Amino acid sequence: MFIGEYQHTVDEKGRLAIPVKFRKRLVRGAVVTRGLDSCLFVYAPEEWKKLAVKLSALPFSQANTRAFARLMLAGAMDVEIDGQGRVVLPEYLRQYAKISKEVVVAGLYDRLEIWDRPTWERYKTETEKNSNDIAEKLGELGV
């Protein structure tokens, strides 16, 4: 399980050190793809496979499902963790998430999210401001 929030930097070659706590789950590599809210999603191979199967089962006759599947699947890239625990984030994914140097790696149970730090701070501040409304909506869903 991935949980926690960690601040890291991306070097000039696009390498990001994965937090030590998460490396064990990613020893066989990972899949990085476009996420939502201007971040990147990182999945362990087994979790990615589950998601890819679900995405491929969506009805391709619906424009929204085609668009979402394209966003996630076409943007995905297999990455390996090097001996120093780093992955190379492809340039097109860094551009998508507007990642420069400082990032936040957030653990969200079955995936990691990689955020440009200022984007994360804005998102987190807004979410915290609306936490009561969000909690109420989740309560309606039985959470």
Protein Blocks (a to p, Z undefined) as FASTA:
>chain_A
ZZdjddddddfkopacddfklmmmmmnopaddddehhiacdddfklmmmmmmmmmmpcfk
bmklmmmmmmmmmmpccddddfkopacddfklmmmnopakbccdddehjaccdddfklmm
mmmmmmmmmmmmmmmmmmmnoZZ
